[in-house]
């Protein structure tokens, strides 16, 4: 069994891999990721998968995680690699965010309903869709929602559609203090109200416009996950546009909306272990991002109220965690739980 070569990794990647998979009991088949035919020291991929052959990749992952429902997994895997990025090339990497969301949510069905507590309310979800695209800015890349869940409110029976942005380790790994963003976001009818609001300053973020440049710079007073804030604003715009158009790209989602579904927009992070890792400003990764997310969500919900849309759309006021599934019977495969919750070094398994 090949093991990770922690000593050859960069400091940040080593802290991530040791925290998640540093147990001497680790027994999953992995090998160094190939990039331009060379093995990289900072990334590992599951053995017997492929970055080019979707069938080999799907079957390899299904075997490793002892997938309970292969037919459904195949359908959802196809969706997961069908976005506007290059998901097939990355989904079999050990730290893949797309893989994490696929493994945890592929098996949502009428036969295996997921009960989730969200904002103090219980919901029962019976359908999942991956890489659902919403238009954001005309003639630009769409918003790729990692997961869309469809179900009902447990007590009222009213339909709900939940747009979920999923993160594994990005909020720890991909931190910085600035990001270039298209100036079109500053004139879009939905994103302008967010970017031009006081909530940017409340998050410690500032807009720097560059005359004659097609991009502006979103600057942060401290190291943080700036990209995540930008992405949530794009998803917000995408959901607003989703409500504006009558044609939906998925019949089950369309039927739920036609039935008056409540629309939720939120974010779920893998927080066990990773959330406690420090980022450049000394803060813990989860604390840093959660602080900004809460401010952003409050502004979005206030704007929905101003626009008279708060009776249809709600942005979750706080981040959800994958830890809610650690002991959940919704996840049928113990291999999934072992890989994500039991293979870290001792200090990380406790948080």
C-alpha positions as CSV (number, residue, x, y, z in Angstrom):
1,X,0.0,0.0,0.0
2,X,1.5,3.3,-1.1
3,X,1.5,6.0,1.6
4,X,1.9,9.8,1.4
5,X,5.3,11.3,1.4
6,X,4.5,14.1,3.8
7,X,8.1,15.4,4.0
8,X,8.2,16.3,0.3
9,X,5.0,18.4,0.4
10,X,4.8,22.1,0.9
11,X,3.9,23.2,4.4
12,X,0.3,24.0,3.8
13,X,-0.4,20.8,1.8
14,X,1.4,18.7,4.4
15,X,-0.7,20.1,7.2
16,X,-3.9,19.4,5.2
17,X,-2.9,15.8,4.3
18,X,-1.6,14.9,7.7
19,X,-4.7,16.3,9.4
20,X,-7.1,14.4,7.2
21,X,-5.1,11.2,6.3
22,X,-2.1,11.1,8.7
23,X,-3.3,8.1,10.6
24,X,-1.0,5.0,10.5
25,X,-4.2,3.1,9.8
26,X,-4.7,4.8,6.4
27,X,-5.3,2.0,3.9
28,X,-6.8,3.6,0.8
29,X,-4.9,3.0,-2.5
30,X,-3.3,6.3,-3.6
31,X,-0.5,7.5,-5.9
32,X,1.1,10.8,-6.7
33,X,-1.0,12.9,-9.1
34,X,0.5,13.2,-12.6
35,X,0.8,16.7,-14.1
36,X,2.2,16.9,-17.6
37,X,3.5,13.3,-17.2
38,X,5.4,14.2,-14.0
39,X,4.5,13.1,-10.5
40,X,3.6,16.1,-8.3
41,X,4.7,16.1,-4.6
42,X,1.7,18.0,-3.3
43,X,-1.3,16.0,-4.7
44,X,-2.4,12.4,-4.6
45,X,-4.9,10.6,-6.7
46,X,-6.8,7.3,-6.0
47,X,-5.2,4.4,-7.8
48,X,-7.0,2.6,-10.6
49,X,-8.9,5.7,-11.6
50,X,-8.3,8.0,-14.6
51,X,-8.1,11.7,-15.5
52,X,-9.1,10.9,-19.1
53,X,-11.4,7.9,-19.1
54,X,-14.7,8.7,-17.3
55,X,-15.8,5.0,-17.1
56,X,-12.5,3.9,-15.5
57,X,-12.6,6.8,-13.1
58,X,-16.2,6.1,-12.1
59,X,-15.7,2.4,-11.6
60,X,-12.5,2.9,-9.7
61,X,-14.1,5.2,-7.2
62,X,-17.1,3.0,-6.9
63,X,-14.9,0.1,-6.0
64,X,-12.7,2.0,-3.5
65,X,-15.7,3.4,-1.6
66,X,-17.8,0.3,-1.9
67,X,-20.7,2.3,-3.4
68,X,-24.1,1.0,-2.4
69,X,-26.1,2.2,-5.5
70,X,-23.9,1.9,-8.6
71,X,-26.5,2.9,-11.1
72,X,-27.4,6.1,-9.2
73,X,-23.7,6.8,-8.6
74,X,-23.0,6.5,-12.3
75,X,-25.8,9.1,-13.1
76,X,-24.5,11.6,-10.5
77,X,-20.9,11.0,-11.5
78,X,-21.8,12.0,-15.0
79,X,-23.4,15.2,-13.8
80,X,-20.4,16.0,-11.5
81,X,-17.9,15.9,-14.4
82,X,-20.3,17.8,-16.8
83,X,-19.7,21.4,-15.6
84,X,-17.8,24.1,-17.3
85,X,-14.6,23.3,-15.6
86,X,-12.3,20.2,-16.1
87,X,-13.9,18.1,-13.3
88,X,-12.9,14.7,-14.7
89,X,-9.2,15.6,-14.5
90,X,-9.5,16.4,-10.8
91,X,-12.4,14.5,-9.3
92,X,-10.3,11.4,-8.4
93,X,-7.7,13.5,-6.5
94,X,-7.8,12.7,-2.8
95,X,-8.6,16.3,-1.7
96,X,-11.2,16.9,-4.5
97,X,-14.1,19.1,-3.4
98,X,-16.2,17.7,-6.2
99,X,-15.6,14.1,-5.0
100,X,-16.5,15.0,-1.5
101,X,-19.9,16.5,-2.5
102,X,-20.5,13.6,-4.9
103,X,-19.8,10.9,-2.3
104,X,-22.0,12.6,0.4
105,X,-24.9,13.5,-1.8
106,X,-25.1,11.1,-4.7
107,X,-27.5,8.7,-2.9
108,X,-30.2,11.3,-2.1
109,X,-33.4,9.6,-3.3
110,X,-37.0,8.7,-2.4
111,X,-35.6,5.3,-1.3
112,X,-32.9,7.0,0.8
113,X,-34.2,10.4,1.9
114,X,-31.8,12.7,3.7
115,X,-33.2,14.6,6.7
116,X,-31.2,17.7,7.4
117,X,-31.7,20.4,10.0
118,X,-31.2,23.8,8.4
119,X,-31.7,27.1,10.3
120,X,-33.5,25.2,13.1
121,X,-36.0,23.6,10.6
122,X,-36.0,20.0,9.4
123,X,-36.1,19.2,5.7
124,X,-36.4,15.9,3.9
125,X,-34.5,15.8,0.6
126,X,-35.2,13.1,-2.0
127,X,-33.3,14.3,-5.1
128,X,-29.9,15.6,-5.9
129,X,-28.4,17.3,-9.0
130,X,-24.8,18.2,-9.5
131,X,-23.1,21.1,-11.4
132,X,-26.4,22.9,-12.1
133,X,-25.7,26.0,-14.1
134,X,-27.4,29.4,-13.7
135,X,-26.7,32.4,-15.8
136,X,-24.8,35.2,-14.0
137,X,-23.5,37.8,-16.4
138,X,-24.6,37.6,-20.1
139,X,-22.0,35.9,-22.3
140,X,-19.8,35.0,-19.4
141,X,-19.3,31.7,-17.5
142,X,-22.3,30.5,-15.6
143,X,-22.6,29.8,-11.9
144,X,-22.0,26.1,-11.4
145,X,-23.8,25.0,-8.3
146,X,-22.0,22.0,-6.8
147,X,-25.3,20.4,-5.6
148,X,-29.0,21.2,-5.8
149,X,-31.2,19.3,-3.4
150,X,-35.0,19.0,-3.8
151,X,-37.4,18.0,-1.0
152,X,-39.9,19.2,1.4
153,X,-40.2,20.9,4.8
154,X,-40.7,18.1,7.3
155,X,-43.6,19.8,9.2
156,X,-45.4,21.7,6.5
157,X,-44.8,19.4,3.5
158,X,-44.0,22.5,1.4
159,X,-41.5,22.0,-1.4
160,X,-37.9,23.3,-1.1
161,X,-35.0,23.7,-3.5
162,X,-31.6,24.0,-1.9
163,X,-28.7,25.4,-3.9
164,X,-25.5,24.2,-2.2
165,X,-22.0,25.5,-2.7
166,X,-19.6,22.8,-1.4
167,X,-16.0,23.3,-0.2
168,X,-13.5,20.8,1.0
169,X,-10.2,22.5,1.7
170,X,-10.4,25.6,-0.5
171,X,-11.1,27.9,2.3
172,X,-7.9,26.9,3.9
173,X,-5.7,26.4,0.8
174,X,-6.7,29.2,-1.5
175,X,-6.4,32.2,0.7
176,X,-5.0,35.6,-0.2
177,X,-5.7,39.3,0.1
178,X,-6.9,40.3,-3.4
179,X,-8.8,39.0,-6.4
180,X,-9.5,40.4,-9.8
181,X,-13.2,40.4,-10.8
182,X,-15.0,41.6,-14.0
183,X,-16.2,45.2,-13.8
184,X,-19.6,43.9,-15.1
185,X,-20.4,42.8,-11.6
186,X,-20.3,46.4,-10.5
187,X,-23.2,47.3,-12.9
188,X,-25.2,44.1,-12.7
189,X,-28.6,44.8,-11.1
190,X,-28.2,42.1,-8.5
191,X,-24.4,42.1,-7.7
192,X,-24.0,45.9,-7.7
193,X,-26.3,46.2,-4.6
194,X,-23.9,43.8,-2.8
195,X,-20.5,45.0,-4.0
196,X,-21.4,48.7,-3.6
197,X,-22.8,48.2,-0.1
198,X,-21.3,48.7,3.4
199,X,-21.1,45.0,3.9
200,X,-17.8,45.0,1.9
201,X,-16.2,47.3,4.5
202,X,-17.8,45.3,7.3
203,X,-16.0,42.2,5.9
204,X,-12.7,44.1,5.7
205,X,-12.9,44.1,1.9
206,X,-12.5,47.1,-0.4
207,X,-13.1,47.7,-4.1
208,X,-10.2,49.1,-6.2
209,X,-11.4,50.2,-9.6
210,X,-8.8,50.5,-12.4
211,X,-9.8,53.0,-15.1
212,X,-9.7,51.4,-18.6
213,X,-9.3,47.9,-17.1
214,X,-12.0,45.2,-17.6
215,X,-11.5,44.0,-14.0
216,X,-11.6,45.6,-10.6
217,X,-9.7,44.4,-7.6
218,X,-11.4,43.1,-4.4
219,X,-8.8,43.8,-1.7
220,X,-8.8,42.4,1.8
221,X,-7.3,43.9,4.9
222,X,-6.1,40.5,5.9
223,X,-5.3,37.1,4.4
224,X,-8.7,35.3,3.9
225,X,-10.6,33.3,1.4
226,X,-11.6,36.2,-0.9
227,X,-12.5,33.9,-3.8
228,X,-15.2,32.2,-1.7
229,X,-16.9,35.6,-1.1
230,X,-16.9,36.4,-4.8
231,X,-18.2,33.0,-5.6
232,X,-21.2,33.3,-3.2
233,X,-22.1,36.6,-4.7
234,X,-22.1,35.0,-8.2
235,X,-24.3,32.2,-6.9
236,X,-26.6,34.7,-5.4
237,X,-26.9,36.5,-8.8
238,X,-27.4,33.1,-10.5
239,X,-30.3,32.2,-8.1
240,X,-31.9,35.6,-8.7
241,X,-31.7,35.0,-12.4
242,X,-33.0,31.5,-11.9
243,X,-36.2,33.0,-10.4
244,X,-36.5,35.4,-13.2
245,X,-36.7,32.9,-16.0
246,X,-39.6,30.5,-16.7
247,X,-37.5,27.7,-18.2
248,X,-35.5,25.4,-15.9
249,X,-32.9,22.9,-17.0
250,X,-34.1,20.1,-14.7
251,X,-37.7,18.8,-14.7
252,X,-37.7,17.8,-11.0
253,X,-36.3,21.3,-10.0
254,X,-38.8,23.0,-12.4
255,X,-41.7,21.1,-10.9
256,X,-40.8,22.0,-7.4
257,X,-40.5,25.7,-8.3
258,X,-43.9,25.5,-10.1
259,X,-45.3,24.1,-6.9
260,X,-44.1,27.2,-5.0
261,X,-40.9,25.8,-3.6
262,X,-38.9,27.8,-1.0
263,X,-35.5,28.4,-2.5
264,X,-32.5,28.2,-0.2
265,X,-28.9,29.2,-1.0
266,X,-26.1,28.2,1.3
267,X,-22.7,26.7,1.7
268,X,-21.4,23.5,3.3
269,X,-17.8,23.1,4.3
270,X,-15.8,20.2,5.4
271,X,-14.8,21.5,8.8
272,X,-13.5,18.5,10.8
273,X,-9.8,19.1,11.2
274,X,-9.4,21.4,8.3
275,X,-11.5,24.2,9.9
276,X,-8.9,24.4,12.8
277,X,-5.9,24.8,10.6
278,X,-4.4,28.4,10.7
279,X,-4.3,30.6,7.7
280,X,-1.9,33.5,7.1
281,X,-3.4,35.9,9.5
282,X,-3.2,33.5,12.4
283,X,-6.9,32.9,12.5
284,X,-8.3,29.4,12.1
285,X,-9.6,28.8,8.5
286,X,-13.2,28.2,9.5
287,X,-13.4,31.2,11.9
288,X,-12.0,33.5,9.2
289,X,-14.3,32.5,6.5
290,X,-17.4,32.1,8.7
291,X,-17.0,35.6,10.0
292,X,-17.2,37.0,6.5
293,X,-19.9,34.7,5.3
294,X,-22.3,35.7,8.0
295,X,-22.0,39.4,7.2
296,X,-22.5,38.6,3.5
297,X,-25.5,36.4,4.1
298,X,-27.1,39.1,6.2
299,X,-26.7,41.7,3.5
300,X,-28.1,39.4,0.8
301,X,-31.2,38.6,2.9
302,X,-31.7,42.3,3.6
303,X,-31.5,43.0,-0.1
304,X,-34.0,40.2,-0.8
305,X,-36.4,41.9,1.6
306,X,-35.9,45.3,-0.1
307,X,-36.6,43.6,-3.5
308,X,-39.7,41.8,-2.2
309,X,-38.1,38.4,-2.7
310,X,-37.6,37.2,0.8
311,X,-40.8,35.2,0.7
312,X,-39.3,33.0,-2.1
313,X,-35.5,33.0,-1.5
314,X,-33.5,32.7,1.7
315,X,-29.7,32.8,2.0
316,X,-28.6,30.6,5.0
317,X,-27.3,32.9,7.7
318,X,-24.5,30.5,8.6
319,X,-22.3,27.8,7.1
320,X,-23.3,24.1,7.2
321,X,-20.8,21.4,8.0
322,X,-20.3,17.9,6.6
323,X,-19.8,16.8,10.1
324,X,-23.5,16.4,10.4
325,X,-23.2,13.2,8.3
326,X,-20.5,11.6,10.4
327,X,-23.0,9.4,12.3
328,X,-25.9,9.7,9.8
329,X,-27.7,6.7,8.5
330,X,-28.2,8.5,5.2
331,X,-24.6,7.7,4.2
332,X,-24.7,3.9,3.5
333,X,-21.0,3.4,2.8
334,X,-18.8,3.1,5.9
335,X,-15.8,3.6,3.5
336,X,-16.9,7.2,2.9
337,X,-17.1,7.9,6.6
338,X,-13.8,6.2,7.3
339,X,-12.0,8.1,4.6
340,X,-13.3,11.5,5.7
341,X,-13.7,11.2,9.4
342,X,-11.4,8.4,10.7
343,X,-8.1,8.6,8.8
344,X,-6.6,11.8,10.2
345,X,-3.9,12.1,12.9
346,X,-5.2,11.9,16.4
347,X,-5.3,15.7,17.1
348,X,-7.5,16.3,14.1
349,X,-9.9,13.5,14.7
350,X,-11.1,15.2,17.9
351,X,-12.2,18.5,16.3
